Every structure is written in C-alpha cells, then in structure tokens.
C-alpha cells in the first residue's frame, strides 16, 4: 500500500517541530505514572524481549537500538536482545516483526526506510496497518564524510570535484531507500551534481566501504560515522543541518557552507506488530521515556551526535503518516525508473 493513498495530513513539521510539540521527557514520565495497569502490563516482560534491527551491526540503527535495549533490560531486570536481520533495505527484518505475535516480545527499531520501502518493493506488509507505533527514539544529523585520500577539504571543494568528475564519486548506504541513500540523493539534487549510489546491507558495512576506499563517501548519520571521523579514517565535510553537533564541534554545517537547503536528519523509532495491547504499549512508552531521560543515556547519544526524541504513541503515529505525505514527491522522483520488486 503506497503512502500517497492515505488521506492528506497537514505536515506537522520537521522532526525538530515534533520535539517542540512533544511533552518533555520528565513530564511524560509523570503523566504515564498515573495510568492504570492491567495484570498483563504489570507482569510484562516476564521473559526476554527481541528488538529487531533490520540492518547489519555497526550502523546508526544498531547503535541506538543497543543503547536503548541495554537500559530497558536493566530497568525491567529482563533481557532485551538486539537481533540483526539485514536485507532488502530493512524490509526482511520489518516483515519478521509484522508476522510476530503481538504480545510485546518482538519489537522493531527502524527509520524512514519504513516509508521509502513502499516505493521499491512489493511488501508482504502494510507499514501502517501491520505495525503498532510505540515512540520515536532519536534524531541524528547526517554528515557528508569522505575517504581522506580524496584531495578535498570542504563541501564546496567536494561539489567542484564532483562536477569535474561526474559519476566518478560513489557513495555507500544502508540500502536502497535508506536514510543515508535519500541524504545522498538530496545532495545530488541540491548541489546539482551526479554521484553513484552503492547499496550495502547496513550503515556499518557502508561506512567500512568508505574507510577502505571501496566507495569515496557516505552520507551516514552521526552515530554511524563519528567514530571513524574521530579516528581520522574518514573526513567529515559538513553536518546536514543548521547547527553544529557537540561530538564534532569543528565540522561546519551545510548552511555555513552555503547550502542551507541541504538540511536532513534521520529519525529512529520503535514499533511492535499490529494489535499489541494498549497496556503494553504504554508500559514500553513510559519505560523508553525514562531511559531517554537518563543523563548517561543522553551523554552516550550526544557522543555520537544523536538527540533523544520522545513522543506519545499518538504523536508518533501522526508524525509518521505526515512523513509519508512529505516524502511522496521526492521518493517518486528517486524511484521514477524503478518498478517495485
């Protein structure tokens, strides 16, 4: 089911607007603490919970899922196990969650790929009807990061080089339609350049490919590339937003580089299969709010350029549908010559 078939929803703004409109983490915790619990919710979880990451280890989705899973496990005194099921732009892992029993013991961490996959695959699931929205988790700035061997020192030099060498620069991504793929396509459009996309089975392998020189650059999230940048194995040219990030304070923004329209951050979110009981959804939602409010979690996320973002399930559902409307034109252009497989 294609997102354009949904009734039009007034776009609620970029992810920063969602952050502004959402309740603060501590206020949300206070709100949910008054929610009555059924016996089912009070006993949840009484066995290990699987969090599916539909990409290979090492990418932004995987890093964020593991930070949250560790803290949820400590909070509930129960194992929250991250399971990597990569392939087909994240749809293999997502399909496994759509088929899972809706009891709260199989969850999914995913991003805009939940939307973009509808334009490239004949999916065995409906991204809205077959999943239960639980909460947004984080927002991560995307970076333009290149292999240090390139004779390039800033974004303007990169654009000039790309124009002089059309299609010679390859960029890796977590897969067709992934957040970093869309970031690369946005760069091509805004800068009026032509670079070649090379999909991998996750952001981690794409980053490794850029480090090795198999591809020349990535447009990955900060959580995905900050470590390699700090180790001087990648060179960050620009942060794709209007403010610098604390983890790389010397890297300028795309706005500072003269391309304010090259503004893109990746959101990550938590879902369950369709029809997870409301009491369990609220239990998870409240627990994630408490986890994201912890100082050490916020510090870990900030270290890799990621910002915690809490929403109620209803706010997340509204935002997700609005994102489908927002990206429709862009995704139709990206996949204009590709029929869903």
C-alpha positions in Angstrom: 0.0 0.0 0.0 1.6 3.3 -1.1 1.7 6.2 1.3 0.1 8.6 -1.2 -3.2 6.7 -0.8 -3.5 7.9 2.7 -5.8 11.0 3.3 -3.8 14.2 3.4 -2.5 15.2 6.8 -1.2 18.7 7.4 2.6 18.2 7.7 3.5 18.6 11.3 6.9 20.0 10.5 10.4 18.6 10.6 11.5 16.4 13.4 12.5 19.4 15.5 8.9 20.6 15.4 7.9 17.2 16.8 10.4 17.7 19.6 9.0 21.2 20.3 5.4 20.0 20.3 6.0 16.8 22.3 5.9 16.6 26.1 9.2 16.8 27.9 10.5 13.5 28.9 10.0 14.1 32.6 6.5 15.5 32.2 5.7 12.4 30.1 7.0 10.1 32.8 4.8 11.9 35.3 1.8 11.6 33.0 2.1 7.9 32.4 2.8 7.1 36.1 -0.9 7.8 36.7 -2.0 5.3 34.0 -3.8 2.3 35.5 -2.1 -1.0 34.8 -3.8 -4.3 34.0 -2.4 -7.6 35.2 -0.9 -8.1 31.7 1.0 -4.9 31.8 2.2 -5.3 35.4 3.7 -8.7 34.6 5.3 -7.5 31.3 8.0 -8.5 30.5 8.4 -11.9 32.2 10.7 -13.3 29.6 13.3 -12.0 27.1 12.3 -9.4 24.5 13.7 -9.3 21.0 14.4 -6.0 19.3 14.9 -6.5 15.6 17.3 -4.2 13.8 16.8 -4.7 10.0 20.4 -3.9 9.2 23.8 -5.3 9.8 25.6 -4.4 13.0 27.6 -1.2 13.4 25.2 1.3 11.7 23.2 4.1 13.3 20.0 2.0 13.8 22.0 -0.8 15.5 24.0 1.6 17.8 20.8 3.4 19.0 18.9 0.1 19.5 21.7 -1.4 21.6 21.9 1.7 23.9 18.1 1.6 24.5 18.0 -2.2 24.8 20.7 -2.3 27.5 18.8 0.3 29.6 15.4 -1.4 29.1 17.0 -4.6 30.2 18.3 -3.1 33.4 15.0 -1.3 34.1 12.9 -4.4 33.8 15.5 -6.9 35.1 14.9 -8.8 31.9 16.9 -9.4 28.7 16.2 -7.1 25.7 18.1 -8.8 22.9 19.0 -7.0 19.7 18.7 -9.2 16.6 20.2 -8.1 13.3 18.1 -9.2 10.3 19.6 -7.3 7.3 18.5 -7.4 3.7 16.2 -5.7 1.1 16.6 -2.2 2.6 15.3 -3.3 6.0 12.2 -5.0 4.8 13.2 -8.5 5.7 13.6 -7.6 9.4 10.4 -5.5 9.3 8.5 -8.4 7.8 9.6 -10.7 10.6 8.1 -8.3 13.1 4.9 -7.8 11.2 4.4 -11.6 11.4 5.3 -11.9 15.1 2.8 -12.5 17.8 1.5 -9.1 19.1 2.5 -9.6 22.7 5.2 -7.0 23.1 8.0 -9.6 23.0 9.1 -8.8 19.4 9.9 -5.1 18.6 11.4 -3.2 15.7 13.8 -0.2 15.5 13.6 1.3 12.0 13.7 4.7 10.3 12.4 6.4 7.1 13.0 3.1 5.3 9.6 2.1 6.6 8.2 4.7 4.2 10.6 4.6 1.3 10.5 0.8 1.0 6.9 1.1 -0.3 8.2 2.7 -3.4 10.7 0.0 -4.3 9.3 -3.4 -3.0 6.1 -5.3 -3.2 5.9 -5.6 0.6 4.3 -8.5 2.4 3.0 -6.0 5.0 1.4 -2.6 5.3 3.7 0.0 7.0 0.7 1.5 8.9 -1.8 -1.3 9.4 0.6 -4.1 10.3 2.6 -2.3 13.0 1.9 -0.6 16.4 3.7 2.7 16.8 5.3 3.0 20.3 7.5 6.1 20.2 10.2 8.0 18.4 13.6 7.4 19.9 16.1 9.8 18.5 17.0 12.2 15.7 20.5 12.0 14.2 22.2 14.6 12.0 23.5 13.2 8.7 27.1 14.0 7.7 29.0 14.3 4.4 32.0 12.1 5.1 34.7 11.2 2.6 37.7 8.9 2.3 40.7 11.0 3.4 42.6 10.1 0.3 40.4 12.5 -1.8 42.1 15.9 -2.4 39.1 17.7 -0.8 39.0 19.8 2.3 35.4 21.2 2.4 32.0 20.9 0.9 32.5 23.5 -1.8 35.7 21.7 -3.0 33.7 18.4 -2.9 31.0 19.9 -5.2 33.5 21.3 -7.6 35.3 17.9 -7.7 32.0 16.1 -8.3 31.1 18.5 -11.2 34.5 18.0 -12.8 34.2 14.2 -12.4 30.5 13.3 -13.0 29.5 9.8 -11.7 33.1 9.1 -10.6 32.3 9.5 -7.0 30.4 6.6 -5.4 28.6 6.8 -2.1 27.6 3.9 0.1 24.4 3.5 2.0 22.5 1.1 4.2 20.4 0.1 1.2 18.1 1.5 -1.5 15.7 3.9 0.1 17.6 4.0 3.4 18.0 7.3 5.2 21.6 7.7 4.0 20.6 6.9 0.4 18.0 9.6 0.5 20.5 12.0 2.0 22.9 11.3 -0.9 20.1 11.9 -3.4 19.3 15.2 -1.7 22.9 16.2 -2.0 22.9 15.4 -5.8 19.7 17.4 -6.3 20.7 20.5 -4.2 24.3 20.7 -5.4 23.4 19.8 -9.0 26.0 17.0 -9.1 26.0 13.4 -10.3 27.3 10.7 -7.9 26.7 7.0 -8.0 24.8 5.1 -5.2 26.2 1.8 -4.0 23.8 0.0 -1.5 25.1 -2.3 1.3 23.4 -4.4 4.0 23.6 -1.7 6.6 25.2 1.6 7.5 28.1 -0.2 9.2 29.3 -2.0 6.1 28.8 1.2 4.0 31.0 3.1 6.4 33.6 0.4 6.3 33.5 0.6 2.5 34.2 4.4 2.6 37.1 3.8 5.0 38.6 1.2 2.7 38.1 3.3 -0.4 35.7 0.9 -2.0 33.4 3.9 -2.2 34.5 7.5 -1.8 32.0 8.9 0.6 28.9 8.3 2.8 26.0 10.4 3.9 25.6 8.5 7.2 24.1 9.5 10.5 26.5 11.0 13.1 26.1 7.8 15.2 27.3 5.8 12.2 30.4 7.8 11.2 31.6 9.9 14.2 33.9 7.2 15.5 35.7 6.9 12.1 35.9 10.7 11.8 37.5 11.0 15.3 39.9 8.2 14.4 40.9 10.1 11.2 39.7 7.3 9.0 37.0 9.4 7.4 37.0 13.2 6.9 33.7 15.0 7.7 33.0 17.9 5.4 29.6 19.1 6.7 26.8 18.4 9.1 23.5 18.4 7.2 21.6 20.8 9.5 21.6 24.4 10.7 23.6 23.8 13.9 26.9 22.1 14.6 26.9 18.9 16.7 28.7 18.6 20.1 30.6 15.4 19.1 32.2 17.2 16.1 32.3 20.9 17.0 34.8 21.8 14.3 32.8 20.4 11.4 30.7 23.2 9.8 27.1 22.9 8.8 25.8 22.8 5.3 24.2 26.2 5.9 27.6 27.6 6.8 28.9 26.0 3.6 26.4 28.0 1.6 23.8 25.2 1.1 21.1 25.8 3.8 18.6 23.7 1.8 20.8 20.7 2.3 19.2 20.1 5.7 18.5 16.5 6.6 18.3 14.5 9.9 17.4 10.9 10.3 14.8 9.8 12.9 14.7 6.4 14.5 11.6 4.9 16.1 10.2 1.8 17.9 7.3 -0.3 16.7 5.6 -3.6 17.6 3.4 -5.8 15.4 -0.2 -4.7 14.9 -2.5 -5.1 17.8 0.0 -5.0 20.7 -2.2 -4.5 23.8 -2.5 -0.8 24.7 -1.3 -1.5 28.3 1.9 -3.0 27.0 2.4 -0.1 24.5 2.0 2.4 27.4 4.4 0.3 29.6 7.1 0.4 26.8 6.4 4.1 26.0 6.8 5.1 29.7 10.0 3.0 30.0 11.6 4.5 26.9 10.8 8.0 28.2 12.5 7.2 31.5 15.5 5.7 29.6 15.9 8.6 27.3 15.8 11.0 30.3 18.8 9.4 32.0 21.9 11.5 32.0 24.2 8.8 30.9 22.0 7.8 28.0 21.8 11.4 26.8 25.6 11.6 27.1 26.1 8.4 25.1 23.8 9.6 22.4 25.3 13.1 22.3 28.8 11.5 22.0 27.7 10.1 18.6 25.7 13.1 17.5 22.3 11.8 18.4 19.5 13.7 20.1 16.8 11.8 22.2 13.2 12.4 21.0 10.3 11.2 23.0 6.7 11.2 21.7 3.4 9.6 22.8 2.2 6.7 20.5 -0.4 9.1 19.1 2.1 11.8 18.3 4.4 9.3 16.6 1.5 7.9 14.5 0.5 11.4 13.3 4.1 12.3 12.6 4.7 9.0 10.7 1.8 9.5 8.4 2.7 13.1 7.8 6.3 12.0 6.8 4.7 9.7 4.2 3.0 12.8 2.6 6.1 14.9 2.9 8.4 12.4 1.1 6.0 11.4 -1.6 7.3 13.7 -4.3 10.9 13.1 -3.5 10.6 9.3 -3.4 8.6 9.2 -6.6 11.5 11.1 -8.3 14.2 8.9 -6.7 12.4 5.7 -7.9 10.9 7.0 -11.1 12.7 4.5 -13.3 12.4 1.6 -10.9 9.3 -0.7 -10.6 8.6 -2.2 -7.1 10.3 -5.7 -7.0 
